[in-house]
Amino acid sequence: MAEYTYKAKDLKGVEHIGEIKASDQHMAALVLRKRGLVVITLSSGKTSTLGFLDQFFNKVSFTELVVMTRQLATMVSSGLVLSQAIDILEEQQTNKRLKKILGEMSQDIKGGLSLAQSMGKFPEVFPHLYINLIKSGETSGKLDKVLMQMADGLEKDREFKARIKGALIYPVIVISMMVVVMIIMMVFVIPRLTNLYEQSEMELPLPTKILIGVSNLFLNYWWLMIAIVIGGVIGINRWSKTPDGQVRLDSLKLKIPVAGKIIAYSILTNFNRTFGLLVSAGIPLLEAIGIVTEQIDNSVYKTSLKNAYKGVERGLAFSSLLQDNVFPRLIPQMIKVGEETGKVDEIFFKLADYFESETDHLVKNLTVAIEPVVLVILGIGVGFVVMSIILPIYKLTTSF
């Protein structure tokens, strides 16, 4: 008999946490359901190191979640029974972690749990938003349509992120190579030249003195530089987790030239697409605002949405509450049109497409602008190094 730790709720909504012994996890879930409990989480009482490593190395990626959602949406829309669809997905999986999760989900569904309840046991794989959409689809009887919309939304989100990452790969590689070359020059090349110049006992030009000074800094105080970098990263990380630090840092991100606009438009793309999915799935506006507020990482937008939530609770129109300096005027104006025509979900999807398109243009423009800037900086750096090396040699040769 194995021992399992469980968290469950009874019919009155009271939460129960405890331990239960059973032959396997499926049997433990059946025993709890017979007691009138709805299982939220059910896990082995002891987690081995091997199990932890298995979860780490077989982590379910966002791409695997997108593919699984599309496959599940296709099978459910074709009229396949949910438990059979989950079984087919389990057979197809190569990721051991996801395969195991799908197997447990199949047992849960056959045992009487809903798909949302079963997914709720694996929050590290299925986000809160994902589970809420599934729950809404099951409640409304439109699980097939909700799954299709989710699959479309997730695929667009994946493509959107991939385009942004792809556009920034070249500048990142070039800058990284510049840093590596600079370190090699300062640690290995310049010290050899320094010995040559010291033997000549001549007065060195200012650029050469600066270059030698920087090289000596790398050689003699590398440990201090590493300590400063690590300390700075840790300090900024801790400060960013405080309420004041988080607000200031998030505000600063949005004020960065060009890049700040890309960050803002990326947030607005996800904001509108998520809202569109929630509203089209039949989730009430107030609940949708609460879910979207949890999903947004930037505290500036999060604060604005929290205020909007309070306003909607008082009966005010959502569009009127977004007319501040945080959200562009286009958003409340378009939402107002959606409120008047009863097509709020369509408006959100159109806004998501608009901000996604604008983000693509900004990223392309940034990439085009970065390339010449990087080349200019690289040219200045190389020119300075060459001048610093050649000037003493020229001075040395002309002195004879």
C-alpha positions in Angstrom: 0.0 0.0 0.0 1.3 3.4 -1.0 0.7 6.6 1.0 -0.7 9.7 -0.8 -1.1 13.3 0.3 -4.4 14.9 -0.9 -6.1 18.3 -1.0 -9.8 18.2 -1.7 -13.1 20.0 -1.2 -16.5 18.7 0.0 -19.9 19.6 -1.4 -20.0 22.6 0.9 -16.7 23.9 -0.5 -14.8 23.2 2.7 -11.1 22.3 1.9 -9.7 19.1 3.3 -6.0 18.2 3.5 -4.7 14.8 4.6 -3.1 11.5 3.8 -4.6 8.3 2.5 -3.3 4.8 1.9 -4.2 2.9 -1.3 -2.8 0.4 -3.8 -2.4 3.1 -6.5 -3.3 6.8 -7.2 -6.4 5.9 -9.1 -7.7 3.8 -6.2 -6.9 6.7 -3.7 -8.9 9.1 -5.9 -11.9 6.6 -6.0 -11.9 6.3 -2.2 -11.9 10.1 -1.7 -14.8 10.5 -4.2 -16.8 7.9 -2.3 -16.3 10.1 0.8 -17.9 12.9 -1.1 -14.7 14.8 -1.8 -13.6 16.5 -5.0 -9.9 15.9 -5.4 -7.8 19.0 -6.2 -4.3 17.5 -5.8 -3.2 14.0 -5.1 0.5 13.1 -4.9 2.8 10.5 -3.4 3.7 11.3 0.2 7.5 10.9 -0.6 9.1 12.5 -3.6 12.3 10.8 -4.6 15.3 12.5 -6.1 14.8 10.4 -9.3 11.2 11.7 -9.5 12.4 15.3 -9.1 15.0 14.8 -11.8 12.4 13.2 -14.1 10.1 16.3 -13.7 13.0 18.6 -14.4 14.4 16.9 -17.5 10.9 16.1 -18.9 9.4 19.5 -18.3 6.4 20.1 -20.5 7.2 23.0 -22.9 4.8 25.6 -24.2 5.1 24.2 -27.7 4.0 20.7 -26.4 1.0 22.3 -24.7 0.0 24.1 -27.9 0.3 20.9 -30.0 -1.6 18.9 -27.4 -4.4 21.5 -27.3 -4.7 21.5 -31.1 -4.9 17.7 -31.2 -7.5 17.6 -28.4 -9.6 20.3 -30.0 -9.6 18.4 -33.3 -10.6 15.1 -31.8 -13.3 16.6 -29.5 -14.7 18.6 -32.4 -14.8 15.4 -34.5 -17.2 13.9 -31.9 -14.7 11.7 -30.1 -15.4 10.9 -26.5 -13.2 13.0 -24.2 -11.7 10.0 -22.3 -10.8 8.3 -25.6 -9.2 11.5 -26.9 -7.0 11.7 -23.8 -6.0 8.1 -24.3 -5.0 8.7 -27.9 -3.0 11.7 -26.8 -1.3 9.6 -24.1 -0.2 7.0 -26.7 1.3 9.7 -29.0 3.4 11.5 -26.4 7.1 11.2 -26.3 7.5 13.4 -23.3 7.4 11.0 -20.3 6.1 13.7 -17.9 3.2 14.7 -20.2 2.5 11.0 -20.9 2.1 10.3 -17.2 -0.1 13.4 -16.7 -2.4 12.4 -19.5 -2.7 8.9 -18.1 -3.7 10.2 -14.7 -6.2 12.6 -16.4 -7.7 9.7 -18.3 -8.2 7.9 -15.0 -9.7 11.0 -13.4 -12.2 11.6 -16.2 -13.3 7.9 -16.2 -13.7 8.2 -12.4 -16.1 11.1 -12.7 -13.9 14.2 -12.5 -14.3 17.0 -15.1 -11.4 17.9 -17.4 -10.9 21.2 -15.6 -10.7 19.5 -12.2 -8.2 16.9 -13.5 -6.0 19.6 -15.1 -6.2 21.6 -11.8 -4.0 18.9 -10.2 -1.2 19.9 -12.5 -0.8 23.7 -12.2 2.9 23.5 -13.3 1.7 22.3 -16.7 -1.8 23.9 -17.2 -1.9 27.7 -16.4 -4.8 29.2 -14.4 -6.2 30.8 -17.5 -6.1 27.5 -19.4 -8.1 25.7 -16.7 -10.6 28.5 -16.4 -11.3 28.4 -20.2 -11.7 24.6 -20.0 -14.1 24.9 -17.1 -16.1 27.5 -19.0 -16.3 25.3 -22.0 -17.5 22.3 -20.0 -20.1 24.4 -18.1 -21.5 25.9 -21.3 -21.4 22.7 -23.3 -19.2 24.3 -25.9 -15.9 22.6 -25.0 -15.1 21.8 -28.7 -15.4 25.5 -29.7 -13.5 26.7 -26.6 -10.7 24.2 -27.4 -10.5 25.4 -31.0 -10.3 29.1 -29.9 -7.7 28.2 -27.3 -5.6 26.3 -29.9 -5.8 29.2 -32.3 -4.9 31.7 -29.5 -2.0 29.6 -28.2 -0.6 29.1 -31.7 -0.7 32.8 -32.4 1.0 33.5 -29.1 3.7 31.0 -29.9 4.3 32.4 -33.4 4.3 36.0 -32.0 7.0 35.1 -29.4 9.0 33.2 -31.9 9.1 36.2 -34.3 10.3 38.6 -31.6 13.0 36.1 -30.4 14.1 35.5 -34.0 14.4 39.2 -34.8 16.6 39.8 -31.8 19.0 36.8 -32.3 21.4 38.6 -34.6 22.0 41.7 -32.4 22.4 39.5 -29.3 25.0 37.2 -31.1 27.0 40.2 -32.4 27.1 42.0 -29.0 28.0 38.7 -27.2 30.9 38.2 -29.6 32.1 41.8 -29.1 32.2 41.2 -25.3 34.1 37.9 -25.8 36.7 39.5 -28.1 37.1 42.4 -25.7 37.8 40.1 -22.8 40.3 38.1 -24.8 42.1 41.3 -25.9 42.3 42.7 -22.3 43.4 39.4 -20.7 45.8 37.9 -23.3 46.8 40.4 -26.0 47.3 43.8 -24.2 49.5 42.4 -21.3 52.0 41.1 -23.9 52.2 44.5 -25.6 52.5 46.2 -22.2 55.7 44.4 -21.4 57.2 45.6 -24.7 56.2 49.2 -24.1 57.6 49.1 -20.5 61.0 48.0 -21.8 61.2 50.9 -24.1 60.7 53.4 -21.2 59.0 55.9 -23.5 56.1 58.2 -22.8 52.9 56.4 -24.0 50.0 58.1 -25.8 46.8 58.7 -23.8 44.8 56.0 -25.7 47.4 53.4 -25.0 47.5 54.4 -21.3 43.7 54.0 -21.1 43.8 50.6 -22.8 46.6 49.3 -20.5 44.7 50.7 -17.5 41.5 48.8 -18.5 43.6 45.6 -19.2 45.2 45.9 -15.7 41.7 46.3 -14.2 40.6 43.1 -15.9 43.8 41.2 -14.8 44.1 42.4 -11.2 40.5 43.1 -10.1 38.5 40.5 -12.1 37.2 39.0 -8.9 35.9 42.5 -7.8 34.2 43.0 -11.1 32.5 39.6 -10.9 31.5 40.3 -7.3 30.0 43.7 -8.3 28.0 42.2 -11.2 26.7 39.3 -9.1 25.9 41.7 -6.2 24.2 44.1 -8.6 22.0 41.4 -10.1 21.0 40.0 -6.7 20.3 43.5 -5.3 18.2 44.5 -8.3 16.4 41.2 -8.2 15.5 41.6 -4.5 14.5 45.3 -5.0 12.3 44.4 -7.9 10.3 42.0 -5.7 9.4 44.8 -3.3 6.1 46.7 -4.2 7.9 50.0 -4.7 10.8 48.4 -6.7 8.5 46.4 -8.9 6.4 49.5 -9.9 9.5 51.6 -10.5 11.3 48.9 -12.6 8.1 48.1 -14.6 7.6 51.9 -15.3 11.2 52.2 -16.3 10.9 49.3 -18.8 8.0 51.1 -20.5 10.0 54.3 -20.9 13.0 52.8 -22.7 13.1 54.3 -26.2 11.7 51.9 -28.8 12.1 48.8 -26.6 9.6 50.2 -24.1 7.0 50.5 -26.8 7.7 46.9 -27.9 7.2 45.7 -24.3 4.0 47.7 -24.0 2.5 46.5 -27.3 3.5 42.9 -26.4 1.6 43.2 -23.1 -1.4 44.7 -24.9 -1.4 41.9 -27.5 -1.6 39.3 -24.8 -4.1 41.4 -22.8 -6.6 41.7 -25.7 -6.2 38.1 -26.9 -6.7 36.7 -23.4 -9.8 38.9 -22.9 -11.1 37.8 -26.2 -10.7 34.1 -25.3 -12.3 34.6 -21.9 -15.3 36.6 -23.1 -16.0 34.4 -26.1 -15.9 31.4 -23.7 -18.8 33.0 -21.7 -16.8 33.9 -18.7 -18.4 37.0 -16.9 -16.6 40.3 -17.5 -15.7 40.8 -13.8 -14.2 37.3 -13.5 -12.3 37.9 -16.8 -10.8 41.1 -15.5 -9.6 39.2 -12.4 -8.0 36.4 -14.5 -6.3 38.8 -16.9 -5.0 40.8 -14.0 -3.3 37.7 -12.6 -1.7 36.9 -16.1 -0.1 40.3 -16.7 3.4 40.6 -15.4 3.8 44.4 -15.5 2.6 46.1 -12.3 1.7 49.3 -14.1 -1.0 47.6 -16.1 -1.9 45.3 -13.2 -2.7 48.3 -11.0 -4.8 49.9 -13.7 -6.8 46.6 -14.1 -7.3 46.3 -10.3 -8.8 49.8 -10.3 -11.0 48.8 -13.2 -12.1 45.7 -11.4 -13.3 47.8 -8.5 -15.1 50.2 -10.9 -16.9 47.3 -12.7 -18.0 46.0 -9.3 -19.7 49.4 -8.7 -21.5 49.1 -12.0 -19.4 51.3 -14.2 -18.6 50.5 -17.8 -15.3 48.8 -18.4 -14.4 51.1 -21.3 -14.7 54.2 -19.2 -12.3 52.8 -16.6 -9.5 52.3 -19.1 -9.4 55.9 -20.1 -6.1 56.7 -18.3 -2.5 57.2 -19.3 -1.7 53.5 -19.1 -3.9 52.1 -21.9 -3.8 53.8 -25.4 -7.1 55.7 -26.2 -7.8 53.2 -29.0 -8.5 50.4 -26.5 -11.3 52.0 -24.4 -12.8 53.5 -27.6 -13.0 50.1 -29.4 -14.2 48.4 -26.2 -17.0 51.0 -26.0 -18.1 50.1 -29.5 -18.1 46.4 -28.6 -20.2 47.1 -25.5 -22.7 49.0 -27.6 -22.9 46.4 -30.4 -22.6 43.3 -28.1 -19.5 42.1 -29.9 -16.9 42.7 -27.2 -15.1 39.4 -28.0 -14.6 40.3 -31.6 -13.3 43.7 -30.7 -10.7 42.2 -28.4 -9.5 39.8 -31.1 -9.2 42.7 -33.6 -7.2 44.8 -31.1 -4.9 41.8 -30.4 -4.2 41.5 -34.2 -3.6 45.2 -34.4 -1.1 45.4 -31.6 0.6 42.2 -32.8 1.1 43.7 -36.2 2.4 47.0 -34.7 4.8 45.0 -32.5 6.1 43.2 -35.5 6.8 46.5 -37.3 8.5 47.9 -34.2 10.7 44.8 -33.8 11.7 44.9 -37.5 12.5 48.6 -37.3 14.5 48.1 -34.1 16.5 45.2 -35.8 17.2 47.4 -38.8 18.3 50.3 -36.5 20.4 48.1 -34.2 22.6 46.6 -37.0 24.3 49.9 -38.1 24.6 51.0 -34.5 26.3 47.8 -33.5 28.6 48.1 -36.5 29.5 51.7 -35.7 30.3 50.8 -32.0 32.3 47.8 -33.2 34.2 50.1 -35.6 34.9 52.7 -33.0 36.1 50.0 -30.5 38.4 48.3 -33.1 39.7 51.7 -34.2 40.5 52.7 -30.7 42.3 49.4 -30.0 44.3 49.6 -33.2 45.2 53.2 -32.6 46.3 52.5 -29.1 48.6 49.7 -30.3 50.0 51.3 -33.4 50.8 54.8 -32.0 53.5 53.6 -29.5 55.0 51.3 -32.2 55.1 54.3 -34.6 56.6 56.5 -31.9 59.1 53.8 -31.1 60.2 53.3 -34.7 60.5 57.1 -35.5 62.6 57.7 -32.3 65.6 55.9 -33.9 
